[in-house]
Amino acid sequence: MHEIIKALTSRDVQVAIVLILPLVLRQLRLWHISYLLVSKKPDNQDID
């Protein structure tokens, strides 16, 4: 367990997280927007 914590706190992992996180968040936002657009279609009105 201690080795996992040590690995997560290494600089390489921190740099990777900082680089990847914005991309992941942007992708999630795009999915969310497209989901909202799909759910606003008239033929999906009966779905609550």
Buried (B, 14 or more C-beta within 10 A) or exposed (E): EEEEEEEEEEEEEEEEEEEEEEEEEEEEEEEEEEEEEEEEEEEEEEEE
